[in-house]
Amino acid sequence: MTVKSERGRRRYVVFRVSADLTRETLIRGIPGGKRFNVIQCAEGWAVVRCAPSEIEECEGAVRAVFPGAETVTVSGTLRTLRDRYAVLKRNAPAKPVRKTAPEPGRKS
């Protein structure tokens, strides 16, 4: 498990964007490389992950791609955002399949 002190904290910024804007378009258009990670973009909503100190830069980067983008909220967890906004839960990417821990006493 990664410790936050090593990885750093993250914030998730929710934007209202054009309904025809896709995740790939947003990824290609955002300046700043890997500093901003587009988590999802569908039905006129986009979620972008960034560092807490880069929230304003993230907002500017998204507005550079789509000038009409409006910041809705910022959160520390995706779960909170998806519980609060049904459209984000409905369009959430599928969870990756995780490997389960081997049974005690059994070699993998």
TORPA-4810 file (N, C-alpha, C, O; in nm, 3 decimals):
<nodes>
NODE_1_0.084_-0.117_0.000_0.000_0.000_0.000_0.089_0.124_0.000_0.186_0.132_0.076_M
NODE_2_0.056_0.219_-0.084_0.135_0.340_-0.097_0.098_0.439_0.013_-0.020_0.461_0.041_T
NODE_3_0.198_0.499_0.073_0.177_0.596_0.179_0.163_0.734_0.116_0.240_0.770_0.027_V
NODE_4_0.066_0.812_0.163_0.042_0.945_0.107_0.163_1.036_0.119_0.184_1.122_0.034_K
NODE_5_0.242_1.017_0.223_0.360_1.102_0.239_0.461_1.079_0.127_0.539_1.169_0.095_S
NODE_6_0.462_0.960_0.068_0.551_0.930_-0.044_0.489_0.971_-0.176_0.556_1.032_-0.260_E
NODE_7_0.363_0.938_-0.195_0.294_0.962_-0.321_0.245_1.105_-0.332_0.246_1.164_-0.440_R
NODE_8_0.204_1.162_-0.221_0.144_1.295_-0.221_-0.007_1.285_-0.226_-0.063_1.187_-0.274_G
NODE_9_-0.072_1.387_-0.176_-0.218_1.389_-0.178_-0.268_1.425_-0.317_-0.194_1.478_-0.399_R
NODE_10_-0.394_1.394_-0.341_-0.454_1.421_-0.472_-0.588_1.489_-0.452_-0.653_1.472_-0.349_R
NODE_11_-0.628_1.565_-0.550_-0.761_1.626_-0.551_-0.826_1.595_-0.684_-0.759_1.583_-0.787_R
NODE_12_-0.956_1.581_-0.680_-1.035_1.553_-0.799_-1.123_1.674_-0.825_-1.204_1.713_-0.741_Y
NODE_13_-1.106_1.734_-0.943_-1.180_1.854_-0.981_-1.287_1.813_-1.082_-1.257_1.748_-1.182_V
NODE_14_-1.412_1.853_-1.054_-1.523_1.820_-1.143_-1.556_1.942_-1.227_-1.568_2.054_-1.175_V
NODE_15_-1.571_1.920_-1.358_-1.605_2.027_-1.451_-1.733_1.993_-1.526_-1.762_1.877_-1.553_F
NODE_16_-1.809_2.097_-1.560_-1.919_2.084_-1.657_-1.859_2.128_-1.790_-1.808_2.240_-1.802_R
NODE_17_-1.866_2.042_-1.890_-1.810_2.069_-2.021_-1.914_2.039_-2.128_-2.026_1.998_-2.096_V
NODE_18_-1.878_2.058_-2.252_-1.968_2.025_-2.363_-1.995_1.875_-2.364_-1.906_1.795_-2.336_S
NODE_19_-2.117_1.838_-2.397_-2.155_1.697_-2.398_-2.078_1.617_-2.504_-2.065_1.495_-2.490_A
NODE_20_-2.028_1.683_-2.608_-1.957_1.610_-2.712_-1.806_1.601_-2.687_-1.734_1.541_-2.767_D
NODE_21_-1.757_1.659_-2.578_-1.616_1.650_-2.543_-1.586_1.510_-2.491_-1.654_1.460_-2.402_L
NODE_22_-1.483_1.447_-2.547_-1.447_1.311_-2.505_-1.323_1.313_-2.416_-1.250_1.412_-2.412_T
NODE_23_-1.302_1.205_-2.346_-1.186_1.192_-2.258_-1.057_1.204_-2.338_-0.962_1.269_-2.294_R
NODE_24_-1.052_1.140_-2.454_-0.932_1.142_-2.538_-0.900_1.284_-2.586_-0.784_1.324_-2.587_E
NODE_25_-1.003_1.359_-2.625_-0.983_1.498_-2.668_-0.927_1.581_-2.554_-0.837_1.663_-2.574_T
NODE_26_-0.981_1.562_-2.437_-0.936_1.636_-2.320_-0.792_1.599_-2.284_-0.711_1.687_-2.252_L
NODE_27_-0.759_1.471_-2.290_-0.623_1.426_-2.260_-0.523_1.487_-2.359_-0.419_1.539_-2.318_I
NODE_28_-0.556_1.482_-2.487_-0.464_1.536_-2.589_-0.449_1.687_-2.578_-0.343_1.741_-2.608_R
NODE_29_-0.554_1.755_-2.536_-0.551_1.900_-2.536_-0.494_1.964_-2.411_-0.450_2.079_-2.416_G
NODE_30_-0.494_1.893_-2.298_-0.450_1.954_-2.173_-0.298_1.974_-2.175_-0.223_1.879_-2.191_I
NODE_31_-0.255_2.099_-2.159_-0.111_2.122_-2.146_-0.066_2.081_-2.005_-0.145_2.088_-1.911_P
NODE_32_0.056_2.042_-1.991_0.106_2.006_-1.858_0.142_1.859_-1.845_0.185_1.815_-1.738_G
NODE_33_0.125_1.784_-1.952_0.168_1.644_-1.950_0.096_1.560_-1.847_-0.027_1.559_-1.841_G
NODE_34_0.172_1.489_-1.765_0.115_1.394_-1.670_0.078_1.456_-1.536_0.037_1.384_-1.444_K
NODE_35_0.091_1.586_-1.523_0.053_1.651_-1.396_-0.097_1.641_-1.371_-0.141_1.636_-1.257_R
NODE_36_-0.174_1.638_-1.480_-0.320_1.631_-1.468_-0.367_1.503_-1.535_-0.333_1.476_-1.650_F
NODE_37_-0.445_1.424_-1.462_-0.492_1.296_-1.512_-0.644_1.301_-1.529_-0.716_1.321_-1.432_N
NODE_38_-0.692_1.284_-1.652_-0.835_1.284_-1.678_-0.889_1.147_-1.637_-0.856_1.046_-1.698_V
NODE_39_-0.972_1.146_-1.534_-1.028_1.021_-1.482_-1.146_0.976_-1.566_-1.153_0.860_-1.605_I
NODE_40_-1.237_1.068_-1.593_-1.351_1.035_-1.677_-1.407_1.161_-1.739_-1.391_1.271_-1.687_Q
NODE_41_-1.474_1.143_-1.853_-1.537_1.254_-1.923_-1.652_1.197_-2.005_-1.630_1.125_-2.102_C
NODE_42_-1.775_1.230_-1.965_-1.893_1.180_-2.036_-2.015_1.261_-1.996_-2.023_1.315_-1.886_A
NODE_43_-2.110_1.270_-2.087_-2.238_1.338_-2.064_-2.221_1.481_-2.012_-2.302_1.528_-1.932_E
NODE_44_-2.117_1.549_-2.058_-2.099_1.688_-2.017_-2.032_1.707_-1.882_-2.032_1.818_-1.829_G
NODE_45_-1.977_1.603_-1.826_-1.907_1.609_-1.697_-1.766_1.553_-1.716_-1.747_1.456_-1.789_W
NODE_46_-1.668_1.614_-1.649_-1.531_1.564_-1.655_-1.471_1.568_-1.515_-1.499_1.659_-1.437_A
NODE_47_-1.389_1.468_-1.483_-1.319_1.462_-1.355_-1.170_1.455_-1.388_-1.125_1.368_-1.462_V
NODE_48_-1.094_1.548_-1.329_-0.949_1.555_-1.353_-0.879_1.550_-1.217_-0.916_1.621_-1.125_V
NODE_49_-0.776_1.465_-1.206_-0.699_1.453_-1.083_-0.574_1.541_-1.091_-0.508_1.549_-1.195_R
NODE_50_-0.543_1.606_-0.979_-0.423_1.690_-0.972_-0.376_1.698_-0.827_-0.441_1.646_-0.736_C
NODE_51_-0.264_1.763_-0.805_-0.214_1.787_-0.670_-0.291_1.904_-0.609_-0.339_1.990_-0.683_A
NODE_52_-0.304_1.908_-0.478_-0.377_2.019_-0.414_-0.321_2.157_-0.448_-0.395_2.254_-0.456_P
NODE_53_-0.191_2.165_-0.467_-0.129_2.294_-0.499_-0.148_2.335_-0.645_-0.115_2.447_-0.682_S
NODE_54_-0.202_2.245_-0.727_-0.216_2.273_-0.870_-0.362_2.283_-0.916_-0.389_2.271_-1.035_E
NODE_55_-0.455_2.303_-0.825_-0.597_2.307_-0.861_-0.625_2.421_-0.959_-0.694_2.400_-1.059_I
NODE_56_-0.573_2.540_-0.932_-0.599_2.654_-1.020_-0.535_2.633_-1.158_-0.593_2.670_-1.260_E
NODE_57_-0.416_2.573_-1.162_-0.351_2.543_-1.289_-0.432_2.439_-1.367_-0.443_2.447_-1.489_E
NODE_58_-0.487_2.343_-1.296_-0.570_2.240_-1.358_-0.694_2.303_-1.422_-0.731_2.270_-1.535_C
NODE_59_-0.758_2.392_-1.349_-0.875_2.462_-1.402_-0.839_2.539_-1.529_-0.913_2.537_-1.627_E
NODE_60_-0.726_2.607_-1.526_-0.680_2.682_-1.643_-0.649_2.591_-1.761_-0.678_2.626_-1.875_G
NODE_61_-0.589_2.475_-1.734_-0.555_2.380_-1.840_-0.681_2.326_-1.907_-0.685_2.313_-2.030_A
NODE_62_-0.784_2.295_-1.829_-0.908_2.244_-1.887_-0.977_2.354_-1.966_-1.033_2.328_-2.073_V
NODE_63_-0.974_2.476_-1.916_-1.035_2.588_-1.989_-0.959_2.621_-2.117_-1.017_2.677_-2.211_R
NODE_64_-0.831_2.587_-2.123_-0.754_2.607_-2.246_-0.806_2.515_-2.356_-0.806_2.551_-2.474_A
NODE_65_-0.850_2.394_-2.318_-0.905_2.299_-2.414_-1.050_2.334_-2.447_-1.091_2.334_-2.563_V
NODE_66_-1.127_2.363_-2.342_-1.268_2.395_-2.360_-1.299_2.523_-2.281_-1.322_2.516_-2.160_F
NODE_67_-1.301_2.639_-2.348_-1.319_2.767_-2.278_-1.448_2.778_-2.197_-1.455_2.856_-2.103_P
NODE_68_-1.549_2.703_-2.231_-1.675_2.709_-2.159_-1.681_2.621_-2.036_-1.786_2.611_-1.973_G
NODE_69_-1.571_2.556_-2.000_-1.569_2.466_-1.885_-1.597_2.543_-1.756_-1.546_2.653_-1.735_A
NODE_70_-1.679_2.481_-1.672_-1.715_2.543_-1.543_-1.679_2.446_-1.431_-1.718_2.329_-1.434_E
NODE_71_-1.604_2.494_-1.334_-1.567_2.410_-1.220_-1.688_2.394_-1.130_-1.750_2.493_-1.090_T
NODE_72_-1.722_2.270_-1.099_-1.837_2.241_-1.013_-1.793_2.228_-0.868_-1.847_2.295_-0.781_V
NODE_73_-1.696_2.143_-0.843_-1.648_2.120_-0.707_-1.512_2.053_-0.709_-1.466_2.007_-0.813_T
NODE_74_-1.449_2.046_-0.593_-1.322_1.977_-0.574_-1.339_1.884_-0.456_-1.402_1.920_-0.356_V
NODE_75_-1.284_1.761_-0.467_-1.295_1.664_-0.359_-1.165_1.587_-0.345_-1.082_1.584_-0.436_S
NODE_76_-1.148_1.525_-0.230_-1.031_1.441_-0.205_-1.053_1.297_-0.245_-0.957_1.220_-0.251_G
NODE_77_-1.180_1.258_-0.271_-1.206_1.118_-0.308_-1.305_1.110_-0.424_-1.398_1.190_-0.435_T
NODE_78_-1.283_1.011_-0.509_-1.377_0.986_-0.618_-1.510_0.933_-0.564_-1.616_0.965_-0.618_L
NODE_79_-1.505_0.855_-0.459_-1.627_0.798_-0.401_-1.726_0.908_-0.362_-1.846_0.897_-0.391_R
NODE_80_-1.676_1.012_-0.297_-1.763_1.122_-0.257_-1.827_1.187_-0.380_-1.947_1.216_-0.379_T
NODE_81_-1.749_1.210_-0.483_-1.802_1.273_-0.604_-1.907_1.185_-0.670_-2.012_1.234_-0.713_L
NODE_82_-1.880_1.057_-0.678_-1.974_0.967_-0.745_-2.100_0.945_-0.662_-2.206_0.919_-0.718_R
NODE_83_-2.089_0.955_-0.531_-2.209_0.947_-0.447_-2.293_1.074_-0.461_-2.416_1.068_-0.457_D
NODE_84_-2.227_1.186_-0.476_-2.296_1.315_-0.484_-2.359_1.339_-0.622_-2.467_1.398_-0.631_R
NODE_85_-2.292_1.295_-0.729_-2.338_1.321_-0.866_-2.361_1.187_-0.937_-2.266_1.117_-0.971_Y
NODE_86_-2.486_1.154_-0.958_-2.522_1.024_-1.017_-2.463_1.005_-1.156_-2.428_0.894_-1.194_A
NODE_87_-2.451_1.113_-1.233_-2.396_1.102_-1.368_-2.252_1.052_-1.365_-2.209_0.981_-1.456_V
NODE_88_-2.177_1.087_-1.262_-2.039_1.040_-1.251_-2.034_0.892_-1.214_-1.947_0.819_-1.262_L
NODE_89_-2.125_0.848_-1.129_-2.131_0.707_-1.092_-2.174_0.622_-1.212_-2.119_0.514_-1.237_K
NODE_90_-2.271_0.672_-1.286_-2.324_0.600_-1.402_-2.218_0.583_-1.510_-2.216_0.481_-1.579_R
NODE_91_-2.130_0.681_-1.527_-2.029_0.676_-1.632_-1.890_0.641_-1.582_-1.791_0.661_-1.653_N
NODE_92_-1.881_0.589_-1.461_-1.750_0.553_-1.405_-1.688_0.439_-1.485_-1.758_0.346_-1.524_A
NODE_93_-1.557_0.447_-1.509_-1.492_0.335_-1.578_-1.500_0.208_-1.493_-1.511_0.215_-1.370_P
NODE_94_-1.494_0.095_-1.558_-1.500_-0.033_-1.486_-1.380_-0.045_-1.393_-1.269_-0.004_-1.427_A
NODE_95_-1.404_-0.103_-1.276_-1.295_-0.124_-1.181_-1.205_-0.235_-1.232_-1.254_-0.334_-1.286_K
NODE_96_-1.073_-0.219_-1.216_-0.983_-0.327_-1.259_-0.998_-0.448_-1.168_-1.028_-0.435_-1.050_P
NODE_97_-0.976_-0.565_-1.225_-0.983_-0.688_-1.147_-0.856_-0.697_-1.064_-0.745_-0.689_-1.116_V
NODE_98_-0.874_-0.715_-0.934_-0.759_-0.724_-0.845_-0.728_-0.869_-0.815_-0.817_-0.953_-0.806_R
NODE_99_-0.601_-0.896_-0.799_-0.560_-1.030_-0.760_-0.593_-1.048_-0.614_-0.571_-0.957_-0.533_K
NODE_100_-0.645_-1.161_-0.579_-0.675_-1.188_-0.439_-0.551_-1.248_-0.373_-0.467_-1.309_-0.438_T
NODE_101_-0.543_-1.230_-0.245_-0.430_-1.286_-0.170_-0.443_-1.437_-0.167_-0.553_-1.490_-0.156_A
NODE_102_-0.331_-1.508_-0.178_-0.338_-1.653_-0.172_-0.382_-1.699_-0.034_-0.361_-1.631_0.067_P
NODE_103_-0.442_-1.815_-0.032_-0.486_-1.872_0.096_-0.366_-1.900_0.184_-0.260_-1.936_0.133_E
NODE_104_-0.381_-1.885_0.315_-0.268_-1.912_0.405_-0.220_-2.056_0.389_-0.300_-2.150_0.381_P
NODE_105_-0.089_-2.072_0.384_-0.032_-2.207_0.371_-0.025_-2.258_0.230_0.028_-2.366_0.206_G
NODE_106_-0.079_-2.182_0.134_-0.079_-2.226_-0.006_0.019_-2.141_-0.085_0.019_-2.018_-0.073_R
NODE_107_0.102_-2.204_-0.165_0.197_-2.130_-0.247_0.132_-2.093_-0.381_0.056_-2.169_-0.439_K
NODE_108_0.166_-1.972_-0.425_0.106_-1.928_-0.552_0.195_-1.953_-0.670_0.158_-1.920_-0.783_S
</nodes>
